Amino acid sequence: PVPDKQTVLRALDSARWAPNHRLSEPWRFYWVGPQTKAAIIELNTRALAATKGPAAAEKKAVSWREIPGWLVVTCQKSTDPLQAQEDYAACACAIHNFSLSLFAEGIGSKWSTGPVTREAEFYDLLWIDPEAEQVVGLLWYGYAADVPQTGRKALEQCLVELP
């Protein structure tokens, strides 16, 4: 767990400085407490049990209970399709700023967009009005037990230099 609330608040402050078209600041942050976390885990466990069986659901529940920090990021909805796209991109930038700020302090994070985040009951648990906001992601954070080695592509594999 991240013992210092100020560390997470600094990361959230970095998040809100993300670029956003027309200064719409479309993001909303929901800091998930222990009761809400337990309810989300229960919701996910029920859904997984129905599709993958109780053993798989319980295995996932055990791993989710170990995740110390939980945050949900939403995007305010817009009736203008271009603005909606710009706003979603801005929320992605906010999540990136949040993650980089935590990383700078040695804290890992993961951005999840799993099926539970699209459930109507998920919105209810977080007091989110689905007519006004959409969930962009469920973010988990904390100090890593180990640092995984990633097999990222070399820059040369994803860079196109134009004349």
C-alpha positions as a Markdown table, in Angstrom:
| # | Residue | x | y | z |
|---|---|---|---|---|
| 1 | Pro | 0.0 | 0.0 | 0.0 |
| 2 | Val | 0.9 | 3.6 | -0.4 |
| 3 | Pro | 1.0 | 4.8 | 3.2 |
| 4 | Asp | 1.1 | 8.5 | 2.4 |
| 5 | Lys | -2.2 | 9.9 | 1.1 |
| 6 | Gln | -0.3 | 13.0 | -0.1 |
| 7 | Thr | 1.6 | 10.9 | -2.6 |
| 8 | Val | -1.6 | 9.9 | -4.3 |
| 9 | Leu | -3.0 | 13.4 | -4.1 |
| 10 | Arg | 0.2 | 14.7 | -5.9 |
| 11 | Ala | -0.4 | 12.1 | -8.6 |
| 12 | Leu | -4.0 | 13.2 | -9.0 |
| 13 | Asp | -2.9 | 16.8 | -9.1 |
| 14 | Ser | -0.5 | 15.8 | -12.0 |
| 15 | Ala | -3.4 | 14.1 | -13.7 |
| 16 | Arg | -5.6 | 17.2 | -13.8 |
| 17 | Trp | -2.9 | 19.0 | -15.7 |
| 18 | Ala | -3.3 | 16.7 | -18.7 |
| 19 | Pro | -3.9 | 18.4 | -22.1 |
| 20 | Asn | -7.6 | 18.8 | -22.9 |
| 21 | His | -9.3 | 20.4 | -25.9 |
| 22 | Arg | -11.1 | 23.6 | -25.1 |
| 23 | Leu | -10.1 | 23.2 | -21.5 |
| 24 | Ser | -13.0 | 20.9 | -20.9 |
| 25 | Glu | -11.3 | 19.1 | -18.0 |
| 26 | Pro | -13.7 | 16.1 | -18.6 |
| 27 | Trp | -12.2 | 13.8 | -16.0 |
| 28 | Arg | -13.6 | 12.8 | -12.7 |
| 29 | Phe | -11.7 | 10.7 | -10.1 |
| 30 | Tyr | -13.4 | 8.3 | -7.7 |
| 31 | Trp | -11.0 | 7.2 | -4.9 |
| 32 | Val | -12.3 | 3.8 | -4.0 |
| 33 | Gly | -12.5 | 3.0 | -0.3 |
| 34 | Pro | -12.5 | -0.4 | 1.4 |
| 35 | Gln | -16.3 | -1.0 | 1.3 |
| 36 | Thr | -16.6 | 0.0 | -2.3 |
| 37 | Lys | -13.6 | -2.1 | -3.2 |
| 38 | Ala | -15.2 | -5.1 | -1.5 |
| 39 | Ala | -18.5 | -4.5 | -3.4 |
| 40 | Ile | -16.6 | -4.3 | -6.7 |
| 41 | Ile | -14.8 | -7.5 | -6.0 |
| 42 | Glu | -18.1 | -9.2 | -5.1 |
| 43 | Leu | -19.7 | -7.9 | -8.3 |
| 44 | Asn | -16.8 | -9.2 | -10.4 |
| 45 | Thr | -16.8 | -12.5 | -8.6 |
| 46 | Arg | -20.5 | -13.1 | -9.3 |
| 47 | Ala | -20.0 | -12.2 | -13.0 |
| 48 | Leu | -16.9 | -14.5 | -13.4 |
| 49 | Ala | -18.6 | -17.4 | -11.5 |
| 50 | Ala | -21.4 | -17.3 | -14.1 |
| 51 | Thr | -19.0 | -17.3 | -17.1 |
| 52 | Lys | -15.8 | -19.1 | -16.0 |
| 53 | Gly | -16.9 | -21.0 | -12.9 |
| 54 | Pro | -16.6 | -20.5 | -9.1 |
| 55 | Ala | -12.9 | -21.6 | -8.9 |
| 56 | Ala | -11.7 | -19.0 | -11.5 |
| 57 | Ala | -13.9 | -16.4 | -9.9 |
| 58 | Glu | -12.4 | -17.0 | -6.4 |
| 59 | Lys | -8.9 | -17.0 | -7.7 |
| 60 | Lys | -9.5 | -13.6 | -9.3 |
| 61 | Ala | -11.1 | -12.3 | -6.1 |
| 62 | Val | -8.1 | -13.4 | -4.0 |
| 63 | Ser | -5.7 | -11.5 | -6.3 |
| 64 | Trp | -7.9 | -8.4 | -6.4 |
| 65 | Arg | -8.1 | -8.3 | -2.6 |
| 66 | Glu | -4.3 | -8.0 | -2.5 |
| 67 | Ile | -4.4 | -4.8 | -4.6 |
| 68 | Pro | -4.0 | -1.9 | -2.2 |
| 69 | Gly | -4.9 | 1.2 | -4.1 |
| 70 | Trp | -8.0 | 1.7 | -6.3 |
| 71 | Leu | -9.1 | 4.6 | -8.3 |
| 72 | Val | -11.8 | 5.0 | -11.1 |
| 73 | Val | -11.5 | 7.6 | -13.8 |
| 74 | Thr | -14.6 | 8.7 | -15.7 |
| 75 | Cys | -15.1 | 11.1 | -18.6 |
| 76 | Gln | -18.0 | 13.5 | -18.8 |
| 77 | Lys | -20.1 | 12.7 | -21.9 |
| 78 | Ser | -20.6 | 15.2 | -24.7 |
| 79 | Thr | -23.3 | 15.3 | -27.3 |
| 80 | Asp | -20.7 | 16.5 | -29.9 |
| 81 | Pro | -18.9 | 13.4 | -31.3 |
| 82 | Leu | -15.6 | 15.3 | -31.9 |
| 83 | Gln | -15.6 | 16.7 | -28.4 |
| 84 | Ala | -16.4 | 13.3 | -26.9 |
| 85 | Gln | -13.4 | 11.9 | -28.7 |
| 86 | Glu | -11.2 | 14.7 | -27.6 |
| 87 | Asp | -12.4 | 14.4 | -24.0 |
| 88 | Tyr | -11.8 | 10.6 | -23.9 |
| 89 | Ala | -8.2 | 11.2 | -25.2 |
| 90 | Ala | -7.8 | 13.9 | -22.5 |
| 91 | Cys | -8.9 | 11.4 | -19.8 |
| 92 | Ala | -6.3 | 8.9 | -21.2 |
| 93 | Cys | -3.7 | 11.6 | -20.8 |
| 94 | Ala | -4.8 | 12.3 | -17.3 |
| 95 | Ile | -4.4 | 8.6 | -16.5 |
| 96 | His | -1.0 | 8.6 | -18.0 |
| 97 | Asn | 0.1 | 11.6 | -15.9 |
| 98 | Phe | -1.3 | 9.9 | -12.8 |
| 99 | Ser | 0.7 | 6.7 | -13.6 |
| 100 | Leu | 3.9 | 8.5 | -14.4 |
| 101 | Ser | 3.7 | 10.6 | -11.2 |
| 102 | Leu | 3.3 | 7.4 | -9.2 |
| 103 | Phe | 6.1 | 5.7 | -11.1 |
| 104 | Ala | 8.5 | 8.7 | -10.3 |
| 105 | Glu | 7.9 | 7.8 | -6.6 |
| 106 | Gly | 8.5 | 4.1 | -7.1 |
| 107 | Ile | 4.8 | 3.1 | -7.2 |
| 108 | Gly | 3.4 | 0.8 | -9.8 |
| 109 | Ser | 0.0 | 1.1 | -11.5 |
| 110 | Lys | -2.3 | -0.8 | -13.8 |
| 111 | Trp | -5.1 | 0.5 | -16.0 |
| 112 | Ser | -8.0 | -1.9 | -16.3 |
| 113 | Thr | -11.0 | -1.7 | -18.6 |
| 114 | Gly | -12.3 | -5.2 | -17.8 |
| 115 | Pro | -16.0 | -6.2 | -18.2 |
| 116 | Val | -16.9 | -5.2 | -14.6 |
| 117 | Thr | -16.3 | -1.5 | -15.4 |
| 118 | Arg | -19.1 | -1.7 | -18.0 |
| 119 | Glu | -21.7 | -3.2 | -15.6 |
| 120 | Ala | -24.6 | -1.0 | -14.6 |
| 121 | Glu | -24.1 | -2.1 | -11.0 |
| 122 | Phe | -20.5 | -0.9 | -11.1 |
| 123 | Tyr | -21.8 | 2.6 | -11.9 |
| 124 | Asp | -24.3 | 2.3 | -9.1 |
| 125 | Leu | -21.6 | 1.3 | -6.6 |
| 126 | Leu | -19.6 | 4.4 | -7.5 |
| 127 | Trp | -22.5 | 6.8 | -7.6 |
| 128 | Ile | -21.8 | 7.5 | -11.3 |
| 129 | Asp | -24.6 | 8.7 | -13.5 |
| 130 | Pro | -24.2 | 6.7 | -16.8 |
| 131 | Glu | -26.1 | 9.4 | -18.7 |
| 132 | Ala | -23.5 | 12.0 | -17.7 |
| 133 | Glu | -20.2 | 10.0 | -17.4 |
| 134 | Gln | -18.5 | 6.9 | -18.8 |
| 135 | Val | -15.9 | 4.9 | -17.1 |
| 136 | Val | -12.5 | 5.2 | -18.7 |
| 137 | Gly | -10.7 | 2.9 | -16.4 |
| 138 | Leu | -10.2 | 1.2 | -13.1 |
| 139 | Leu | -6.7 | 2.0 | -11.9 |
| 140 | Trp | -4.8 | -0.1 | -9.3 |
| 141 | Tyr | -1.7 | 1.1 | -7.7 |
| 142 | Gly | 0.8 | 0.2 | -4.9 |
| 143 | Tyr | 4.4 | -0.8 | -4.3 |
| 144 | Ala | 5.2 | -3.8 | -6.4 |
| 145 | Ala | 6.2 | -7.1 | -4.8 |
| 146 | Asp | 8.5 | -7.6 | -7.7 |
| 147 | Val | 9.3 | -5.7 | -10.9 |
| 148 | Pro | 8.2 | -7.6 | -14.0 |
| 149 | Gln | 10.5 | -7.6 | -17.0 |
| 150 | Thr | 8.7 | -6.3 | -20.1 |
| 151 | Gly | 9.5 | -7.3 | -23.7 |
| 152 | Arg | 8.8 | -3.9 | -25.3 |
| 153 | Lys | 9.5 | -3.4 | -28.9 |
| 154 | Ala | 12.7 | -1.5 | -29.7 |
| 155 | Leu | 12.1 | 2.1 | -30.8 |
| 156 | Glu | 13.3 | 1.3 | -34.3 |
| 157 | Gln | 10.3 | -1.1 | -34.6 |
| 158 | Cys | 7.7 | 1.5 | -34.0 |
| 159 | Leu | 9.3 | 4.7 | -35.3 |
| 160 | Val | 8.7 | 6.0 | -38.9 |
| 161 | Glu | 11.0 | 8.8 | -39.9 |
| 162 | Leu | 9.5 | 10.9 | -42.7 |
| 163 | Pro | 11.5 | 13.2 | -45.0 |
